[in-house]
């Protein structure tokens, strides 16, 4: 006699859990999705039309889920806005929203689709997870009614949230996260009254989740890692790349390294908005990543990660980010310092005028030190830059940044403008700064917007150094400090 379908699913889930428990590693997947967008309108479409559009996107996502499962993945992360797109008015997005219950209800939408209000998106995502015995992470919209007794209730009588959901290999809803730090264009959504710190346990470690712009703020990002001690962070995002420090692959890789966790980043792919850059990152660097601004192609990434990366870091002493820099006397005069603008922030720059040398440049309380040697100096200009202050454009947050940076041209006025290619090669570099924060993220970006896994390291005294001669020309080597404590 063949086992019943529920018993078969239970057996598969138990086997999956056992396999994960039997190993100190797991297989992760992320999918960069070319989102099928709705027609631009401020008027709501019908629920049927909204579901039809979402099903087109979920057809693509389901294909990625199946392929990931076939490659042995235990979990797959899909992007923010991956089911319906973006640029909605508050009214226009309403037909795309569902009421997402608290996971404490112990619900498998795939097998109990009528238990709550109609939820065809949750049902389909649940079935993707259940039918492929894999954790599925997706981003969708949640709606919650409210009334006049709630002083913050919107005039239309409902809250609308940018929401991440996680379904386990049985198809059960195990996590729901409402995005707290909304980007300035997300007028269609409300933010929750209090930031949420969402975690859940798996056979391969403790997981946390947040969305896109959240990464730049203490809550929930730092709370999940520093206070709740998650092993792996799940990160649906719709990230618009901003060179030289905030391209998706370099910043997300640096954040994983600086925080000492696994980081699964799934980006949308839409080159008109500079959206690309997904990856699977470990504390020691990228396991795999994808960055493509040339064509409109999605990509499935699969890689193996340690289940508990903190265990390998536990015996290592913490980095003292200002230790080396604070012991260094000024290595050069700043007679030739000049100002330059990077992403709306005024940096203090000094030019690397010689093929090798030691330089210092300071701004406010931050002094940045650089030792370097070039082997193939081209007709290009590099600078050492420092920024210490409040960034105020798409949000307000304090930064301290030390950077070795290639300028766009030999005109010093172009220093700080986006540049993707370089020709000058370095024999070595060592960068450090007198940081006032312990949250510093080391970035090295090569020509062509390529990462440099395994080719640099951070010493315990706070120096970012090249481990070997860099194999590609350098666009930037940066210590990106986020001074959460001053917010």
Order of alpha helices (4+ residues) and beta strands (2+ residues): alpha-beta-alpha-beta-alpha-beta-beta-beta-beta-beta-beta-alpha-beta-beta-beta-beta-alpha-alpha-beta-beta-beta-beta-beta-beta-beta-beta-beta-beta-beta-beta
